[in-house]
Amino acid sequence: MSVRLSQSLRVKFLTTALAAVAFVLVYERVMQDSRTVRIETASETEAPSPGRAVRFQVTAYCKGEITAAGFRVRAGMAAADPKLLPMGSVIKIEGVPAPYEGIYTVLDTGPAVQGRILDIYMWSCFKALDFGRRRAAVTVLRLGWDPKDSVR
């Protein structure tokens, strides 16, 4: 069989095309599109479970120098209600403008951040004001600092 593959150009192209089609079919079947993920409907006070998308209100803040966890503020940090998302939680935010979608670490809290509200840090106060308040799908990748509470 290997001799025939190496000699015929037509057989090489056909084999490569079949392998590519099989790969695409398997990839489409296995990969989960975040736009089709069901968003969990849970109570405002119930902590979200890792791996499930949950609806949150997302706002932005720009003031402050040190977070509640003791870190200097920077992009990629978020403030959350510690009863829902304990300090050190890693989350993925989707459904906001593209520059702000992505992975955030909860390292701050705030008096106005109660229930299913997230406050993401932005360097520019103008951008934070323009961001406003938006609904977004939030997936918990890790709940708190414990690696055992991660999505596997």
KAJO-V491400 format. One record per residue. N is the residue number from 1. RES is the residue in one small letter. SS is DSSP state (H for helix, E for strand, - for the rest). PSI is psi in whole degrees, -180 to 180 (none if undefined). Layout:
BEGIN
n=N res=RES ss=SS psi=PSI
n=N res=RES ss=SS psi=PSI
END
This chain:
BEGIN
n=1 res=m ss=- psi=-43
n=2 res=s ss=H psi=-29
n=3 res=v ss=H psi=-42
n=4 res=r ss=H psi=-39
n=5 res=l ss=H psi=-39
n=6 res=s ss=H psi=-18
n=7 res=q ss=H psi=-32
n=8 res=s ss=- psi=119
n=9 res=l ss=H psi=-37
n=10 res=r ss=H psi=-41
n=11 res=v ss=H psi=-38
n=12 res=k ss=H psi=-47
n=13 res=f ss=H psi=-42
n=14 res=l ss=H psi=-43
n=15 res=t ss=H psi=-43
n=16 res=t ss=H psi=-43
n=17 res=a ss=H psi=-43
n=18 res=l ss=H psi=-40
n=19 res=a ss=H psi=-40
n=20 res=a ss=H psi=-43
n=21 res=v ss=H psi=-43
n=22 res=a ss=H psi=-42
n=23 res=f ss=H psi=-46
n=24 res=v ss=H psi=-43
n=25 res=l ss=H psi=-44
n=26 res=v ss=H psi=-42
n=27 res=y ss=H psi=-47
n=28 res=e ss=H psi=-33
n=29 res=r ss=H psi=-37
n=30 res=v ss=H psi=-41
n=31 res=m ss=- psi=139
n=32 res=q ss=- psi=125
n=33 res=d ss=- psi=127
n=34 res=s ss=H psi=-21
n=35 res=r ss=H psi=-19
n=36 res=t ss=H psi=4
n=37 res=v ss=- psi=135
n=38 res=r ss=- psi=135
n=39 res=i ss=E psi=127
n=40 res=e ss=E psi=135
n=41 res=t ss=- psi=112
n=42 res=a ss=- psi=168
n=43 res=s ss=- psi=161
n=44 res=e ss=- psi=-25
n=45 res=t ss=- psi=-4
n=46 res=e ss=- psi=130
n=47 res=a ss=- psi=134
n=48 res=p ss=- psi=149
n=49 res=s ss=- psi=145
n=50 res=p ss=- psi=137
n=51 res=g ss=- psi=-9
n=52 res=r ss=- psi=140
n=53 res=a ss=E psi=133
n=54 res=v ss=E psi=144
n=55 res=r ss=E psi=130
n=56 res=f ss=E psi=158
n=57 res=q ss=E psi=132
n=58 res=v ss=E psi=129
n=59 res=t ss=E psi=-179
n=60 res=a ss=E psi=149
n=61 res=y ss=E psi=160
n=62 res=c ss=- psi=-6
n=63 res=k ss=- psi=161
n=64 res=g ss=- psi=159
n=65 res=e ss=- psi=-34
n=66 res=i ss=E psi=135
n=67 res=t ss=- psi=172
n=68 res=a ss=- psi=-24
n=69 res=a ss=- psi=-4
n=70 res=g ss=- psi=12
n=71 res=f ss=- psi=154
n=72 res=r ss=E psi=142
n=73 res=v ss=- psi=145
n=74 res=r ss=- psi=167
n=75 res=a ss=- psi=147
n=76 res=g ss=- psi=2
n=77 res=m ss=E psi=152
n=78 res=a ss=E psi=154
n=79 res=a ss=E psi=139
n=80 res=a ss=E psi=166
n=81 res=d ss=- psi=118
n=82 res=p ss=- psi=-16
n=83 res=k ss=- psi=-28
n=84 res=l ss=- psi=-48
n=85 res=l ss=- psi=97
n=86 res=p ss=- psi=159
n=87 res=m ss=- psi=136
n=88 res=g ss=- psi=-6
n=89 res=s ss=- psi=144
n=90 res=v ss=E psi=127
n=91 res=i ss=E psi=158
n=92 res=k ss=E psi=124
n=93 res=i ss=E psi=128
n=94 res=e ss=E psi=151
n=95 res=g ss=- psi=10
n=96 res=v ss=- psi=170
n=97 res=p ss=- psi=146
n=98 res=a ss=H psi=-42
n=99 res=p ss=H psi=-19
n=100 res=y ss=H psi=-5
n=101 res=e ss=- psi=148
n=102 res=g ss=E psi=-161
n=103 res=i ss=E psi=132
n=104 res=y ss=E psi=153
n=105 res=t ss=E psi=131
n=106 res=v ss=E psi=110
n=107 res=l ss=E psi=12
n=108 res=d ss=E psi=161
n=109 res=t ss=- psi=178
n=110 res=g ss=- psi=155
n=111 res=p ss=- psi=-28
n=112 res=a ss=- psi=-3
n=113 res=v ss=- psi=86
n=114 res=q ss=- psi=139
n=115 res=g ss=- psi=-147
n=116 res=r ss=- psi=61
n=117 res=i ss=E psi=135
n=118 res=l ss=E psi=146
n=119 res=d ss=E psi=111
n=120 res=i ss=E psi=144
n=121 res=y ss=E psi=135
n=122 res=m ss=- psi=141
n=123 res=w ss=- psi=-39
n=124 res=s ss=- psi=124
n=125 res=c ss=H psi=-30
n=126 res=f ss=H psi=-44
n=127 res=k ss=H psi=-37
n=128 res=a ss=H psi=-42
n=129 res=l ss=H psi=-41
n=130 res=d ss=H psi=-33
n=131 res=f ss=H psi=-42
n=132 res=g ss=- psi=-142
n=133 res=r ss=- psi=127
n=134 res=r ss=E psi=150
n=135 res=r ss=E psi=139
n=136 res=a ss=E psi=158
n=137 res=a ss=E psi=126
n=138 res=v ss=E psi=125
n=139 res=t ss=E psi=126
n=140 res=v ss=E psi=119
n=141 res=l ss=E psi=-34
n=142 res=r ss=E psi=133
n=143 res=l ss=- psi=103
n=144 res=g ss=- psi=-166
n=145 res=w ss=- psi=-18
n=146 res=d ss=- psi=118
n=147 res=p ss=H psi=-22
n=148 res=k ss=H psi=-16
n=149 res=d ss=H psi=29
n=150 res=s ss=E psi=161
n=151 res=v ss=- psi=132
n=152 res=r ss=- psi=none
END
